[in-house]
Amino acid sequence: MASPSWPAGGLDPVIETLQEEYLPDMAHYDIAGLLTDQRLGRCAIVSSFGAESVVLLHYVSRMVPDIPVVFIDTEKHFPETIEYRDDVSERFGLNLVIVKPDPDELRSEDPYGSLFNVDSTMCCTIRKVFPLQDALSNYDSWISGRKRFQSSTRAAIPLIERDGEKIKLNPLALWDKIAIDAYFEAHDLPRHPLEAKGYLSIGCKPCTRAVKPGEDARAGRWAGTPDKTECGIHLGPDGHFARNRRKE
């Protein structure tokens, strides 16, 4: 029987079985067993190569060598992020898969490359959400690096959940900042060059600023737009997972 620490009801049989086997409660869990379970099917990591991304990449790739690492090149990243991506990928021999927005869609919706000034949500949709949806069509499950401590909107994310027809894993969900920093030090992992400048959560250059003292790690994302806290690859506007490509 599943632990009462998990939300009751609404779990599909596969998720419920995986939780019972690998995540009996919020204090005891077998991530290595979960990540290598055949029921995940074709699985990939989705990484932004942001401030803490290397921890997830190192942690998972040690258990699942050659796992595909999907990077969405929005064509709006900081140059430092691209350099960091290449350095980390080469250093750890990652199986990097780079996906980009559809060029026809960009010509149609963002011909001048300035849509982020007018409608940041639509910009995220065509540059991140749609490309990820297309990329994930090749996989049955995927892994994200979201953590509860990052912001109030992520304070209750589970270790395993359903993302439409796919299984989604958040192996670091319960890790705190101390654990992240300790992992960096223990494995001598390279830091993102912008982190030293106050960028604690790093997305696209036009919509990311350094974090001020006392702010949470994601306060620099879409600053000045209080209703926008996610790009859309994780949560839909109603709080449910939704990545439905526009009808042609």
C-alpha positions as CSV (number, residue, x, y, z in Angstrom):
1,M,0.0,0.0,0.0
2,A,1.3,3.4,-0.9
3,S,2.5,5.7,1.8
4,P,0.1,8.4,3.1
5,S,2.9,10.8,2.4
6,W,1.9,10.8,-1.2
7,P,-1.3,12.4,-2.5
8,A,-4.2,9.9,-2.4
9,G,-6.2,9.1,-5.5
10,G,-5.9,9.9,-9.1
11,L,-2.7,7.9,-9.7
12,D,-2.6,5.7,-12.8
13,P,-1.5,2.1,-12.3
14,V,2.0,2.6,-13.7
15,I,2.9,5.6,-11.6
16,E,1.3,4.1,-8.5
17,T,3.3,0.9,-8.9
18,L,6.6,2.8,-9.5
19,Q,6.0,4.9,-6.4
20,E,5.3,1.8,-4.3
21,E,8.4,0.1,-5.5
22,Y,10.9,2.9,-5.5
23,L,9.4,5.8,-3.5
24,P,7.7,4.3,-0.4
25,D,7.8,7.6,1.4
26,M,9.3,11.0,1.2
27,A,12.3,10.0,3.3
28,H,13.3,6.7,1.6
29,Y,13.6,6.4,-2.2
30,D,15.6,4.4,-4.7
31,I,16.4,6.8,-7.5
32,A,18.9,4.5,-9.1
33,G,16.4,1.7,-9.3
34,L,13.7,4.0,-10.7
35,L,16.0,5.5,-13.4
36,T,16.9,2.0,-14.7
37,D,13.4,0.6,-14.6
38,Q,12.4,-0.8,-18.0
39,R,8.9,0.6,-17.6
40,L,10.3,4.1,-18.3
41,G,10.9,3.1,-21.9
42,R,12.9,5.5,-23.9
43,C,14.0,8.2,-21.5
44,A,15.9,11.5,-21.8
45,I,17.1,14.3,-19.6
46,V,15.9,17.8,-20.5
47,S,18.5,20.4,-19.5
48,S,18.8,24.1,-19.8
49,F,22.5,24.0,-18.8
50,G,21.6,26.6,-16.2
51,A,23.1,27.4,-12.8
52,E,22.6,24.0,-11.2
53,S,22.0,21.8,-14.3
54,V,25.4,20.0,-14.2
55,V,24.4,18.4,-10.9
56,L,21.5,16.5,-12.5
57,L,23.5,15.7,-15.6
58,H,26.4,14.2,-13.6
59,Y,24.1,12.5,-11.1
60,V,21.9,10.8,-13.7
61,S,24.5,10.0,-16.3
62,R,26.6,8.1,-13.7
63,M,23.6,5.7,-13.3
64,V,22.4,5.7,-16.9
65,P,25.4,6.2,-19.2
66,D,24.6,7.6,-22.7
67,I,21.2,8.8,-21.7
68,P,20.1,11.5,-24.3
69,V,20.4,15.0,-23.0
70,V,17.9,17.3,-24.8
71,F,18.9,21.0,-25.0
72,I,16.4,23.5,-26.4
73,D,18.4,26.1,-28.3
74,T,15.9,29.0,-28.3
75,E,18.5,31.2,-30.2
76,K,18.1,33.6,-27.3
77,H,20.5,32.1,-24.8
78,F,23.4,33.9,-23.2
79,P,26.6,33.2,-25.0
80,E,28.0,32.0,-21.7
81,T,25.3,29.3,-21.6
82,I,26.2,27.9,-25.0
83,E,29.9,27.8,-24.0
84,Y,29.1,26.2,-20.7
85,R,26.9,23.6,-22.5
86,D,29.7,22.7,-24.8
87,D,32.3,22.5,-22.0
88,V,30.1,20.3,-19.8
89,S,29.1,18.0,-22.7
90,E,32.7,17.5,-23.7
91,R,33.9,17.1,-20.1
92,F,31.4,14.3,-19.2
93,G,30.9,12.8,-22.7
94,L,27.2,13.6,-22.7
95,N,24.9,12.3,-25.4
96,L,23.7,15.8,-26.4
97,V,20.6,16.3,-28.5
98,I,20.1,20.0,-29.6
99,V,16.7,21.0,-30.8
100,K,15.7,24.4,-32.2
101,P,12.4,26.3,-33.0
102,D,10.8,25.7,-36.3
103,P,12.2,28.3,-38.7
104,D,8.9,28.7,-40.5
105,E,7.2,29.3,-37.2
106,L,9.8,31.9,-36.3
107,R,9.4,33.7,-39.6
108,S,5.6,33.8,-39.1
109,E,5.4,34.6,-35.4
110,D,8.6,36.4,-34.6
111,P,10.1,37.8,-37.8
112,Y,12.1,40.5,-36.0
113,G,13.2,38.3,-33.1
114,S,11.7,40.8,-30.6
115,L,8.5,38.9,-29.6
116,F,9.7,38.7,-26.0
117,N,9.1,42.4,-25.7
118,V,5.4,42.1,-26.7
119,D,4.3,38.6,-25.6
120,S,6.9,36.7,-23.6
121,T,4.5,33.7,-23.2
122,M,4.1,33.3,-27.0
123,C,7.9,33.7,-27.3
124,C,8.4,30.8,-24.9
125,T,5.8,28.8,-26.7
126,I,7.3,28.9,-30.1
127,R,11.0,28.8,-28.9
128,K,10.7,26.3,-26.1
129,V,7.4,24.6,-25.6
130,F,6.8,23.5,-29.2
131,P,10.4,22.4,-29.9
132,L,10.3,20.3,-26.6
133,Q,7.0,18.7,-27.6
134,D,8.5,17.7,-30.9
135,A,11.7,16.4,-29.3
136,L,9.8,14.4,-26.6
137,S,7.8,12.6,-29.3
138,N,10.8,10.3,-29.5
139,Y,10.7,9.4,-25.8
140,D,8.3,7.7,-23.3
141,S,9.6,9.5,-20.2
142,W,11.8,12.5,-19.3
143,I,13.8,13.8,-16.4
144,S,13.9,17.4,-15.2
145,G,16.1,19.2,-12.7
146,R,13.3,21.1,-10.8
147,K,13.7,21.3,-7.0
148,R,11.3,22.4,-4.3
149,F,13.6,25.0,-2.8
150,Q,13.9,27.0,-6.0
151,S,10.6,28.9,-5.5
152,S,7.2,28.8,-3.9
153,T,5.6,27.7,-7.1
154,R,7.8,24.5,-7.0
155,A,7.5,23.8,-3.3
156,A,5.4,20.7,-3.7
157,I,6.7,19.0,-6.9
158,P,6.9,15.2,-6.6
159,L,9.7,12.9,-7.5
160,I,7.6,11.2,-10.1
161,E,4.5,12.3,-12.0
162,R,2.5,12.0,-15.1
163,D,3.2,14.5,-18.0
164,G,0.4,13.8,-20.4
165,E,1.1,10.3,-21.8
166,K,4.7,10.4,-20.5
167,I,6.3,9.7,-17.2
168,K,8.2,12.6,-15.7
169,L,10.9,12.3,-13.1
170,N,12.3,15.0,-10.8
171,P,15.2,13.2,-9.1
172,L,16.5,16.3,-7.3
173,A,13.1,17.5,-6.1
174,L,13.9,17.0,-2.4
175,W,17.5,18.3,-2.5
176,D,18.1,21.6,-0.8
177,K,20.7,24.3,-1.7
178,I,23.2,22.8,0.8
179,A,23.0,19.4,-0.8
180,I,23.4,20.9,-4.3
181,D,26.5,22.9,-3.2
182,A,27.9,19.8,-1.5
183,Y,27.5,17.8,-4.7
184,F,29.3,20.5,-6.7
185,E,32.2,20.4,-4.3
186,A,32.4,16.6,-3.9
187,H,32.6,16.0,-7.6
188,D,34.5,19.2,-8.6
189,L,31.8,20.2,-11.0
190,P,32.1,23.4,-13.1
191,R,29.9,26.4,-12.2
192,H,28.0,28.3,-14.8
193,P,30.0,31.5,-15.4
194,L,27.0,33.8,-14.8
195,E,26.3,32.4,-11.4
196,A,29.1,34.4,-9.9
197,K,27.4,37.5,-11.2
198,G,24.2,36.8,-9.4
199,Y,22.3,34.8,-12.0
200,L,20.9,32.0,-9.9
201,S,18.3,30.8,-12.4
202,I,19.4,31.2,-16.0
203,G,17.1,31.2,-19.0
204,C,17.0,33.3,-22.2
205,K,19.1,36.5,-22.1
206,P,16.2,39.0,-22.8
207,C,14.1,37.6,-19.9
208,T,16.7,36.9,-17.2
209,R,18.4,39.3,-14.7
210,A,20.6,38.8,-11.7
211,V,18.9,38.0,-8.4
212,K,18.9,40.7,-5.7
213,P,19.8,39.9,-2.1
214,G,16.8,38.2,-0.3
215,E,15.1,37.1,-3.5
216,D,14.4,33.5,-4.3
217,A,16.5,31.8,-7.0
218,R,14.0,32.3,-9.8
219,A,13.1,35.9,-9.1
220,G,15.3,37.0,-12.0
221,R,13.2,35.1,-14.5
222,W,10.6,37.3,-16.4
223,A,11.1,40.0,-13.7
224,G,8.3,42.6,-13.9
225,T,5.7,40.0,-15.0
226,P,4.3,38.6,-11.8
227,D,1.8,36.3,-13.5
228,K,4.6,34.5,-15.4
229,T,6.8,32.1,-13.4
230,E,7.3,29.3,-15.8
231,C,8.1,29.1,-19.5
232,G,5.4,26.5,-20.2
233,I,7.4,23.3,-20.6
234,H,6.4,22.2,-17.1
235,L,3.0,23.8,-16.3
236,G,0.0,25.0,-18.3
237,P,-1.9,28.1,-17.3
238,D,-4.4,26.1,-15.3
239,G,-1.8,24.3,-13.3
240,H,-1.9,21.1,-15.3
241,F,0.6,19.8,-17.8
242,A,-0.3,21.0,-21.2
243,R,1.9,21.1,-24.3
244,N,-0.7,20.8,-27.1
245,R,0.7,22.1,-30.4
246,R,-1.6,24.5,-32.3
247,K,-4.0,22.9,-34.8
248,E,-2.8,23.6,-38.3
